[in-house]
Amino acid sequence: MTTEMMKVIAQENLMTHIEDEREKEALKQLIEPLNVWITSASCLPCYHLIPILTSGEVFGMHTEISITLFDDEKTEEYLQILVAEMRDLVSPLLQSVSICTRVEEAFRQAHVIIILDDHTDKEVHTLEDCIRSRVPLCRLYGYLIEKNAHDSVRVIVGGKTFVNLKTVLLMRYAPNITHNIVAVALGVEGEAKAALARKLKTTSSCIKDVIIWGNISGNSYVDLRKAKIYDYESAIWGPPHFSRPILSLIFDSEWVNKEFVATLEELTATGKQFGAILAAHSIATTLKYWYHGSPPGEIVSLGVLSEGQFGIPEGIVFSMPVKFENGTWVVLTDLKDIAISEQIMTRMTSDLIQEKLVALGDLIHFQPYQSETRSTKRDEKTALSTTNDNQEIQSVSDVFVSEHKDSMNSSVLQEEEKDLIMSDVDFSDLISETNTKKPLSQEPVNEPEGKTVEQ
């Protein structure tokens, strides 16, 4: 073959390759990416969440995504820097990234919406003001989601203040997608697993099936009755799938009832729970399960709308055990031996019901639940039964997590229930109103009492 002939063939091969690449690019443009919107995108959890979303770990290695960062105009300079960093990642799955500061454009064709904590000021307000302040923004978001988002949109609510309340308000104002709105509870679950792992000198990833009941950012019940530990170094060994009940390995009931509770209480009081990394990881993991299913046989905690399961009052968002499969979630109502006492249920539901009533204007004052036996202190012990054979612990301590302290730093938005004309609403004006409105009271707020261990 002559040199000239080789050149001709090489040129033809090059042209064919270029044409193939153009066809691939054209087909690529026809494939709609997964549109992901993140609210309050200037907050720190968003910064940690972006690399996880673009890695392919959450939506899959063959799913291209488009991310829109939604926030007010005051944060635009920071968001531009964030966009530049995202492009520097050179992620093959990130088809595009954009910024939105115009409220009427929010959630356009969104397939996934991640709701992070909204902007807050530093003034101390009454608890009732903090509760009511959630209504205008949730009403606005609910309207925009139903108006602009994709019909099959999935909304996931994170944060560390009034998570259940924000979720139920979004459901109220976006009633057509109620089943596709959930609250992240894996942050509390992760903190509990980490505390148990430190006690047992193992890693938290080896601990499964810790159930979080109730108010994710308030009165919750950490249930260890189904909790298991895998790959634990002890006298009894087994294959990788072999597990042992957590409560059969913790013989120190004093630790379960006092130190374990105190550890979670300290994390809550200092605001260290739901740190930015934990918040991002919890959201990403929940989304991953939602799209690809949770590990077979594993119990996952999730805040969902109650339909009366487990005796929970209907109409409130409540964290309960679920499993993810086939792109949706199912409440595990068939679990055995997880009945919750009336006293525990009343304690958990009372605050949630009151929060909803106060937010909607049906109740003026919020009264934290106080049981008739509230004089008992945190050092009370839960009755733990033992077997005659091995004296292993068989029951669980009732662990409550009460947290409203961070809520005192919440913003105050306008209380009046009125129709919003979305085309005239400016997101920055809404935030500006939050930062300028004076509190109704500067007196100290009576916060709900802290964690306890019920007998």
N, C-alpha and C positions, 0 to 999 in steps of 0.2 A: 504494500500500500504506500502510495507516494505521500510526501509531506503535505502537499496541497489538499489531497483527499482527506487526510487526518484533520486538517484545519477546518474543512467543510463539515465533517462529522462532529467535531468538537463544538463548532458554532451552532449546529442544529441541536445538539444535546443541551447546550446552554439555553437556547431559546425555549426548548421544551421544559426545562427545569423552571425557568422564569414564569412560563405560562401556568405550570402546575402550582407554583407558589401563589400566583394571583388568584387562581381558582380556590385554593385553600383559604385565602384571606377573605374572598367574597363569601364563601360558605360560613366562615367564622363570624362575619358581620350579620348573617341571617339568624344565627343562634342567639337568642335573647339571654343576656347574662342574668344572674340572680341579683336583683336590686336590694341592697342592704342599706337601711337608713339608721343612723345613730343620733339620738337627741342629746343635747347638752354635750356636744362633742369636744368642747374645750376642757372637760374635766379629766382627771388623771386616769380613771379606769378605761376610758376610750383609748388613751395612748397605749396601754398594755393590751387592749383587746385587738387592735388592728393587726399586729403581726400574727396572732393566732388565726384570725379570720382569713388572712391571705395565704396561709401556709397549706391549705387544703385539708387540714385536720378536721375541720368542722363540717363543711359541706361536701367534701370529697375532692379527690385529686384531679377529677375531670370536669369540675363545675367552675365555670368562670363567674366572677362576681363583679358588681359595680357598687362602690361604696359612696354614699353621700353623707357628709358631715353637716348636721343641722344645729345651728346655734344662732344667737342674736348678733347684730352687726358689730357690737363692741369687741367681739372675739375674732373678727375676720382676719386680722393680721396674724394671730396665732394659728388659725386654721390654715392659712396659706403656707406657713412654715411646716405644719403637719402634713399637708398634701405633698410638699416637696420631699419630705422624708419618706412618705409612702411610695412615691415614684422611685426613690433611690433603692427601695427593696428589690426592684426588678422582678416582681413576682409574676410568673407566667399566667397565674389565675386571676390577677387583678386587671380587668379589662379597662376600667376607668375609675377615676376618683374625682369628686366634685364637692363644692361647698354650697349650702343653701342658707340664706339668712332672711328670705322673704317667706313669711308665714303662709301666704296663699299658695305657694308652690310646694309646701311640705308634703312628703310621702307620695310623690308622684310615682305611680306604678310600682310601689314598694312591695316586695315579696317578704321581706323580713324587716321588722322595726324593733330596735333595741332602745328601751326607755331607761335612761340613766337619771340620777338625782338632778332636779332642776336647780338653778342658781339660787343661793340663799344669802341673806345679809347676816350680820353678826349681832343684831339686837335681840334681846330676850322678850318674848311675847307670852301671852297666855296660851295654854295648851289648846283651848278652843280655837284661837286664831290660827294656830299652826295647822290644825285639822282642816279648818275651812279654807285655808290658803291653797289647798290642793285642788279644789273644785274648778276654778276658772281654767287652769292649764289642762286638766284632764278633760274638761268639756271641749276645749279647743282642739286638743289632740284627737279626741273621739270623733268629732265632726270631720276633721281633715282626713282621718284614716278611712272613714266610710266614703268620703267624697273622692279622694285621690288615689288611695292604695289599690293594689291588685285584689281581686275578689277572694283569693286564697291566702291573703297576707297572714303572717304569724307575728304576734306581738309578744315580746318578752320583757317583763318589768324587773329591773334590778334596783340597787341602791341600798341604803341603810336606814331610811326613815319612812315610816308609814307605807311600806311596800304593799301590804294587803289592801290598804285603803285606796291607794292609787290604782291598783289593779281592778278593784270592784267599781271604781268611778269610771275607768276607761270602758268597762263592760256596759255600764249604764248609758254612756254616750256613744258607744259603738255597738249597739245590740245585735247587729247582723253577724258579728264575728266573735261573739262571746266565747265560744269554745276554743278559739284560736288565740286567746289572751291568757297568759300564765305569769306567775311570779316565781322568781328564782329563790329556792330554799337551800341550795347546795352550799352556800357560804356558811350558814349555821351548822350544817351537817359536817362540813370540813373542819370547823373549829372543834366540834365534839370529837371527831375521829382523831385529830391531832393530839388532844388532851389524853385520850385513851392510849394512843400509840406511845406517848412519853411515859405513861405509867407502866406499860407492858414492855417497854424498850424494844419497840419494833417500828415499822414505818406505817404511816396512816393509810397508805394504799392497800395494805393487807387487811384492813378492817372494812367490813361491808354491812349493809342492812341496818344502819342507824337511822331511825325514823324521827323526823321533825314534825311535830303536830302544832297547829295553831298559828299564832301571829309571828311571822318571820322576823319582824323588827320590834316585837313586843313580847307578850306572854306566850312563850312556846314551851313545849314539853318534849324533852329529849328522851326518846324511848329506846332502851337498850335490850328489850325483851327478845328481839329477833337478831340482834347484832352478832356477827360472827368474825372470827379472825382466821386468816389463812397463812401458811408458811411460818408458823410460830415455832420457835425453838423451845422445845420442852421434852419431857420424858416420852410423850406420845407423838409419833411422827406418822405421816401418811403421804399419799400422792398429792400432786399440786392442787387437786380439787378438794382435798380433805380440809375441813374447817372445824372449829370448836366454838361453842357459845362464849361470848365475851364474859358474861357474868359467872361462868364456871371457872374462870382464871383469875378473877379479882376477888380475893378472899378478904380484902380490907374494906369492909362495909363503911368504916369511918371515912375512908377516902372517897368512896362513891357518893356518900351523902353530904360531905363537907368540902373537901378540897376540890373535887371535880366541879361542884356547883360554884365554888368561890372563883375558880379559874375562869369559867365562862362569864361570871359576873364582872370580874376585873376587865376582861376584854370588852365587855359591853360598856362599862362605865368610862373607860379611857378612850373609847372610840376606835380601838385597834381592830375590832372585828370588821369584816368587810373592807379591809384595806384594798387599795387599787388593784394589786395583783390578784388577790383572792376574788374580788368582784369580777374581774375580767375572766378569770379561769372558770368561775361558777357559771357565768353567762354562756361562755363558749361550750362548756361541757353539756349544759342543758340543751343548747341548740344542736349539738352533735347527736345527742340521744334522740331528739325530736325528729331529726332527718334520717338517722340510720338505725335507731333502736337502741335501747339500753342493754347492757350485758344480760344474757339469758339468766333468768332466775334471780336477778339482783333487784332489790327494792330501792327506789329513788324517791326522794322527797320533792314535792312540787306544790306550789300554791295555786289552787284551782277553785272555781266556784262550787260551793257546796250544793248538792241536790238532796241532802238528808242522809248521806252515807255516815255510818258509825254513830248515828244520833246527833250529828252536827246540824245546827239550825240552817235552813235553806237561805240562800241569798247573800251569804258572806263568802269572801275568799279565805280559804283555810288551807294550810299546809297539811298534806296527808300523803300516805304511801301510794306510789303509782309505778307503772312500767310503761316504757315507750315501745311501740311496735307499729309497723306499717304506716309510718308518718304521722301517728297520733299518739295520745296517751290514754291509759285506762287506769282508773282507780282500783286498787287491789282490795276489793271488798270481801274477797274469799279468804283473807289471812285469818288464821286461827289464833286465839288467845291474845288478842290485842284490844280487848274491850277497855274503854276508858271510863273511870268512875264519874259519877254525876258531878262531884265537887270539882274535879280537874276540868271537866268539860265546861262547867259554868265559869270557872276562872278564865279559861282561854277565850270563850265566846263573848263574855260580857263586854270586854274592852272593844272587840271588833264590832259588835252591834252598836255600841255607843258611838264609836268613831264614825260609822256610817250615818247614824242619826244626826250627830252634830254637824257633819259635813253638809248634809242636805237641809239643815235648818229645822229639823224636827225635834231637836233637843238642844237646850241652851247651854247646860253645863255638863262637863265630862266628869264622872265619878269613878276613879279606878276601883276595880273590884276588891273587896276585902271580905274574906271568909269569916265565919263566926269564931273560928279557932286561930285567928290571925295573930294572937298574942304569942303563939309559938315562934321560935326564932329559927335561924338557918341551921343551927346545930342539932335540930331534931333529927331523929333517925327513922328511916323507913324500915318497916318490919320486913326482914329478908328471911324467907323460909329456906330450910336446908333438907336434904334427903337423908335417910338413915344410912344409906350405903356409903356415900363419899362426902357428905356434908358440904356439897358444892352449893353456891348461891343459885337459887332458881328464879327469884323475882327481881324486879327492877326498881331502882330508886326513881321517884318522880321528880324530874329536874325541870325547873321553870326558869325561863330567861325573860326578865322584864327590862325593856329598854325604851325610854322615851326621852332620855337626856339630850340626845343629838337633835331631837325634834324641836327643842327650844331655840335652835339657831335657824329655824326654817323661815322662809320668806312669807310675807303677808300679801296676798293678792285680794282684789276686790271681792266682797262677799255676795253682792246682789246677784240673784239669778235673773239673767236677762238674755235675750237672743243676741247672738254675735253675728254681725254681718262680716263674713270672713274676708271679703275683698277689701274692707276698710281697716282690718286689724293689722297692726304692725308688731312683729315679734319683739323688737327692741323696746317699743312702747310698753308692752306688757311687762317686760323685765324691769324697765325703768320705774313703772308704777310700784313694782315689788320693792325696789330699793328706796323709794321715797315716802311711801305711806308710813305714818307714825303708828306705833303700837298703841293698843287701847290701854295697856297696863304695863308698867315697868316693875311690878311687884314680882317677887320670886314665884315660880310656878311649882305647885305641889305635884311632884312626879309620882308615877306609880311605884309601888314598892318593888324591891329587888327580888332576886332569885330566892326561892325557898325549896325545902324538901318536905313534901307532904307525908304524913303517916298513912 
